[in-house]
Amino acid sequence: MQQFERFPIHIVSSVRNEQAFLPGLADSIRSQTERPASWTIVDDGSTDNTPAIIKDLEKQCDWISSITVGDRGYNARGYGNTKALQLGFSHALETFHVSGLSNMDADITFDKLTMASVYDSFLNNDNLGIYGGEIVEYRKGKWVPPVVLPDDFVRGACKVYRLACYDQIGGIVPRRGWDSIDNLKAAMLGWDVKRDTALLIRHNRPVGSQDGFVKDQYKAGRDAYYLGSDPLLVLARGGNKLIASKPYFFASMVFLSAYFGNAFLHKERYPDKQFLEFVKHKHRELLLKGFYRW
């Protein structure tokens, strides 16, 4: 029996104008020694050659299918792409027998043993709720992680959920920062969340490049406030950005201004007090351990 029959994992990719990257992801997925049960590509209003690429993929593999979302006229990162991802997950749950759900962004590539590692991890640990690899980017001639993250933070670009965990956390939140919220909710509910640093996932488009530097730093600060980050940890992160993020000083000021500006104005926070308290205590523990670098 093949792995996808023992633990059927269904991949979903939300794409919009990804003609430059989608073929690379397709090559990675189709070259796996252990294939996924299915791959659903949700076309979130592409206006380039992406739809033609998707149609060609569907002709080549009967386990690849697609859903088309009407063009809203702009790229709604955070909300639009997660709504499309939710649509793809719902389609998989309604159509197939599911043990695991995976999001894979169009701009990643990985080696042929990646899915085998995913299957082994879930089959060997019944409490594993969320799993993913180490996202790396090509910088100064080598592939390196763009940020240093806690061991139990799995980034959204390549993430796999056990179905029971996905159901228990209530699915994903349609907003930017969803890939922090789901990690934290799973941990709060007692699930293991693991980022496998030996499993390298190549991210072929730099983090934040679609938003631009200022917007990316602002959104990072705003999202830290939304999910209940401890203020002392935020200050430590801001201090780290003074010397770790170019242009120096500016990155820190944008990040901190967004967090404390939202706090001063009492902006919206995640609507669960238990979750906010959990995040505060977890982040205080990280700070005491000397971890504040992301």
For each residue, the residues with C-beta under 8 A, 3 or more apart:
1: 5 6
2: 5 6 34 35
3: 6 7 34 115 116 119 123
4: 7 8 9 34 35 36 37 119
5: 1 2 8 37
6: 1 2 3 119 123
7: 3 4 99 100 119 122 123
8: 4 5 37 38 96 97 98 99 100
9: 4 36 37 99 100 101 102 115 118 119 122 160
10: 36 37 38 39 40 92 96 98 100 101 102
11: 29 36 38 39 40 102 103 104
12: 39 40 41 42 85 88 89 91 92 101 102 103 104
13: 22 25 39 40 41 42 88 103 104 105 106
14: 42 44 81 82 84 85 88 103 105
15: 18 22 41 42 43 44 46 50 54 106
16: 43 44 45 46 50 75 80 81
17: 46 47 48 50 75
18: 15 21 22 46 48 50 106 107
19: 22 23 46 48 49 50 53
20:
21: 18 24 25 106 107 204 205
22: 13 15 18 19 25 26 41 50 53 54 106
23: 19 26 27 53
24: 21 27 28 107 109 204
25: 13 21 22 28 29 104 105 106 107 108 109
26: 22 23 29 30 53 57
27: 23 24 30 31 109
28: 24 25 31 32 108 109 110 111 112 114
29: 11 25 26 32 35 36 39 104 115
30: 26 27 35 60 61
31: 27 28 112
32: 28 29 35 36 112 113 114 115 116
33: 112 113 115 116
34: 2 3 4 115 116 119
35: 2 4 29 30 32 63 115
36: 4 9 10 11 29 32 39 63 102 115
37: 4 5 8 9 10 63 96 97 98
38: 8 10 11 63 64 65 92 95 96
39: 10 11 12 13 29 36 61 63 64 65
40: 10 11 12 13 64 65 66 67 88 91 92
41: 12 13 15 22 54 57 64 65 66 67 88
42: 12 13 14 15 66 67 68 69 84 85 87 88
43: 15 16 46 50 51 54 66 67 68 69
44: 14 15 16 69 80 81 84
45: 16 69 70 71 72 73
46: 15 16 17 18 19 43 50 51 71
47: 17 71
48: 17 18 19
49: 19 52 53
50: 15 16 17 18 19 22 43 46 53 54
51: 43 46 54 55 68
52: 49 55 56
53: 19 22 23 26 49 50 56 57
54: 15 22 41 43 50 51 57 58 66
55: 51 52 58 59 66
56: 52 53 59 60
57: 26 41 53 54 60 61 64
58: 54 55 61 64 65 66
59: 55 56
60: 30 56 57 64
61: 30 39 57 58 64
62:
63: 35 36 37 38 39
64: 38 39 40 41 57 58 60 61
65: 38 39 40 41 58
66: 40 41 42 43 54 55 58
67: 40 41 42 43 87 88 91
68: 42 43 51
69: 42 43 44 45 84 87
70: 45
71: 45 46 47
72: 45 76 80
73: 45
74:
75: 16 17 80 210
76: 72 79 80 81
77: 80 81 176 210 211
78: 81 82 174 175 176 177 178 219
79: 76 82 83 174 175 176
80: 16 44 72 75 76 77 83 84
81: 14 16 44 76 77 78 84 85
82: 14 78 79 85 86 172 173 174 175 178
83: 79 80 86 87 174
84: 14 42 44 69 80 81 87 88
85: 12 14 42 81 82 88 89 103 172
86: 82 83 89 90 171 172 174
87: 42 67 69 83 84 90 91
88: 12 13 14 40 41 42 67 84 85 91 92
89: 12 85 86 92 93 101 166 171 172
90: 86 87 93 94
91: 12 40 67 87 88 94 95
92: 10 12 38 40 88 89 95 96 98 101
93: 89 90 96 98 101
94: 90 91
95: 38 91 92
96: 8 10 37 38 92 93
97: 8 37
98: 8 10 37 92 93 101 163
99: 7 8 9 122 162 163
100: 7 8 9 10 118 122 160 161 162 163
101: 9 10 12 89 92 93 98 160 161 163 166
102: 9 10 11 12 36 118 158 159 160 161
103: 11 12 13 14 85 156 157 158 159
104: 11 12 13 25 29 108 157 158
105: 13 14 25 108 156 157 158 203
106: 13 15 18 21 22 25
107: 18 21 24 25 157 203 204 205
108: 25 28 104 105 135 157 158 201 202 203 204
109: 24 25 27 28 201 202 204
110: 28 114 133 158 199 200 201 202
111: 28 114 200
112: 28 31 32 33
113: 32 33 116 117
114: 28 32 110 111 117 118 133 199 201
115: 3 9 29 32 33 34 35 36 118 119
116: 3 32 33 34 113 119 120
117: 113 114 120 121 133 196 199
118: 9 100 102 114 115 121 122 131 160
119: 3 4 6 7 9 34 115 116 122 123
120: 116 117 123 124
121: 117 118 124 125 128 131 194 196
122: 7 9 99 100 118 119 125 128 131 160 162
123: 3 6 7 119 120
124: 120 121
125: 121 122 128 192
126:
127: 190 191 192
128: 121 122 125 131 162 191 192 194
129: 161 162 164 165 168 169 186 189 191 192 193
130: 154 159 160 161 162 165 182 183 186 191 192 193 194
131: 118 121 122 128 154 159 160 193 194 195 196
132: 154 155 158 159 160 194 195 196 199 201
133: 110 114 117 158 195 196 199 200 201
134: 145 195 196 197 198 199 200 201
135: 108 145 146 155 157 158 201 203
136: 143 144 145 146 200 201 202 203
137: 143 144 145 146 202 203 206 207
138: 141 142 143 202 204
139: 142 143 144 146
140:
141: 138
142: 138 139
143: 136 137 138 139 200 202
144: 136 137 139
145: 134 135 136 137 148 149
146: 135 136 137 139 203 206 207
147: 207 293 294
148: 145 293 294
149: 145 153 155 195 294
150: 153 286 291 294
151: 194 195
152: 183 187 192 193 194 195
153: 149 150 180 183 193 195 294
154: 130 131 132 159 179 183 193 194 195
155: 132 135 149 158 159 179 195
156: 103 105 159 178 179
157: 103 104 105 107 108 135 201 203
158: 102 103 104 105 108 110 132 133 135 155 201
159: 102 103 130 131 132 154 155 156 179 182
160: 9 100 101 102 118 122 130 131 132
161: 100 101 102 129 130 165 166 182
162: 99 100 122 128 129 130 165 166 191
163: 98 99 100 101 166 167
164: 129 167 168
165: 129 130 161 162 168 169 186 189 191
166: 89 101 161 162 163 169 171
167: 163 164 170 171
168: 129 164 165 186 189 191
169: 129 165 166 182 185 186 189
170: 167 185
171: 86 89 166 167
172: 82 85 86 89 178 179 181 182
173: 82 177 178 181 182
174: 78 79 82 83 86 178
175: 78 79 82 178 226
176: 77 78 79 219 223
177: 78 173 180 181 219 223 226 227
178: 78 82 156 172 173 174 175 181 182
179: 154 155 156 159 172 182 183
180: 153 177 183 184 223 227
181: 172 173 177 178 184 185 227 270
182: 130 159 161 169 172 173 178 179 185 186
183: 130 152 153 154 179 180 186 187 193
184: 180 181 187 188 227 275 278 279 282
185: 169 170 181 182 188 189 275
186: 129 130 165 168 169 182 183 189 191 193
187: 152 183 184 190 191 193 278 282
188: 184 185 274 275 278
189: 129 165 168 169 185 186
190: 127 187
191: 127 128 129 130 162 165 168 186 187
192: 125 127 128 129 130 152
193: 129 130 131 152 153 154 183 186 187
194: 121 128 130 131 132 151 152 154
195: 131 132 133 134 149 151 152 153 154 155
196: 117 121 131 132 133 134 199
197: 134
198: 134
199: 110 114 117 132 133 134 196
200: 110 111 133 134 136 143
201: 108 109 110 114 132 133 134 135 136 157 158
202: 108 109 110 136 137 138 143
203: 105 107 108 135 136 137 146 157 206 207
204: 21 24 107 108 109 138
205: 21 107 209 210
206: 137 146 203 209
207: 137 146 147 203 216
208: 211 212 213 215 216 217
209: 205 206 212
210: 75 77 205
211: 77 208 215 216 219
212: 208 209 215 216
213: 208 216 217 251
214: 217 218 254
215: 208 211 212 218 219
216: 207 208 211 212 213 219 220
217: 208 213 214 220 221 241 245 251 254 255 258
218: 214 215 221 222 254 255 257 258
219: 78 176 177 211 215 216 222 223 258
220: 216 217 223 224 255 258
221: 217 218 224 225 234 254 255 256 257 258 259 261 262
222: 218 219 225 226 258 259 262 267
223: 176 177 180 219 220 226 227
224: 220 221 227 229 234 237 255 258 259
225: 221 222 228 229 258 259 262 263 267 269
226: 175 177 222 223 262 267 268 269 270
227: 177 180 181 184 223 224 269 270 275 276 279
228: 225 269 270 275 276 277 279 280
229: 224 225 233 234 259 279 280 283
230: 233 234 279 280 281 283 284 287
231: 234 235 259 260 263
232: 235 236 284 287
233: 229 230 236 237 283 284 286 287 292
234: 221 224 229 230 231 237 238 256 259 260
235: 231 232 238 239 256
236: 232 233 239 240 287 292
237: 224 233 234 240 241 255 292 293 294
238: 234 235 241 242 252 255 256 259
239: 235 236 242 252 292
240: 236 237 243 244 292 293
241: 217 237 238 244 245 251 252 255
242: 238 239 248 249 251 252
243: 240 248
244: 240 241 293
245: 217 241 248 251 252
246: 251
247: 250 251
248: 242 243 245 251 252
249: 242 252 253
250: 247 253 254
251: 213 217 241 242 245 246 247 248 254 255
252: 238 239 241 242 245 248 249 255 256
253: 249 250 256 257
254: 214 217 218 221 250 251 257 258
255: 217 218 220 221 224 237 238 241 251 252 258 259
256: 221 234 235 238 252 253 259 260
257: 218 221 253 254 260 261
258: 217 218 219 220 221 222 224 225 254 255 261 262
259: 221 222 224 225 229 231 234 238 255 256 262 263
260: 231 234 256 257 263 264
261: 221 257 258 264 265
262: 221 222 225 226 258 259 265 267
263: 225 231 259 260 266 267
264: 260 261
265: 261 262
266: 263
267: 222 225 226 262 263
268: 226
269: 225 226 227 228 276
270: 181 226 227 228 275 276
271:
272: 275 276
273: 276 277
274: 188 277 278
275: 184 185 188 227 228 270 272 278 279
276: 227 228 269 270 272 273 279 280
277: 228 273 274 280 281
278: 184 187 188 274 275 281 282
279: 184 227 228 229 230 275 276 282 283
280: 228 229 230 276 277 283 284
281: 230 277 278 284 285
282: 184 187 278 279 285 286
283: 229 230 233 279 280 286 287
284: 230 232 233 280 281 287 288
285: 281 282 288 289
286: 150 233 282 283 289 291 292
287: 230 232 233 236 283 284 290 291 292
288: 284 285
289: 285 286
290: 287
291: 150 286 287
292: 233 236 237 239 240 286 287
293: 147 148 237 240 244
294: 147 148 149 150 153 237
